[in-house]
Amino acid sequence: MGCAVFLAVARRAADAGELQLLEVACDGAFSWDADWDQWRPQDKIWPWLKSLTGDAAGSVAGVLRDYPECARHFASLADDIRADHRIRAAVTQAVADPS
């Protein structure tokens, strides 16, 4: 299953407030991104991450912390005040610890 499918499920789950499904979908998308590192999917993930708020942002930030290789791809969000503070923190942590 490609990243686009996981991202589509994640978007719908976030919109519906289905946090458990959101986390599972993000787990798939972020794992895929960490392994494949392709710009086209990242170009779709980046604005979505920036748009998240509330519980959805908190859930996604938690999954991002599990995939620092993926989170590093979105380093520009670390200083973007339009992104939720939890997303920024997860990205900042990944960038600061490149191990």
Residue, then its C-alpha position, 0 to 999 in steps of 0.5 A: m500500500g502506498c503512502a497516498v492511501f495511508l494519507a487519505v485514510a489519515r485525513r479522513a480519520a482526522d476530520a472525523g475525530e477517529l484518533q485511533l485510526l488516525e494513528v494507525a494510518c499515520d504509522g503506515a504513512f510515516s513508516w513508508d516515508a521513512d523508508w522511501d524518502q520521496w518528495r512527491p508524497q512529502d509535498k502532500i504530507w507537509p501542508w497536511l501536517k501544518s494544517l492539523t490542530g487539536d487532538a489530531a495534531g497531538s496524535v500525529a505528533g506522537v506518531l511523528r516521534d516514533y519516526p524521526e527519519c520521517a519527521r526530519h523531512f519536515a524540518s521547516l515546520a519546526d519554526d513555522i508558527r502556523a503549525d501546531h506546537r506539538i507538531r513543531a516539537a516533534v519535528t524539532q526533537a527529530v532534527a536535534d537528535p539525528s541518531 
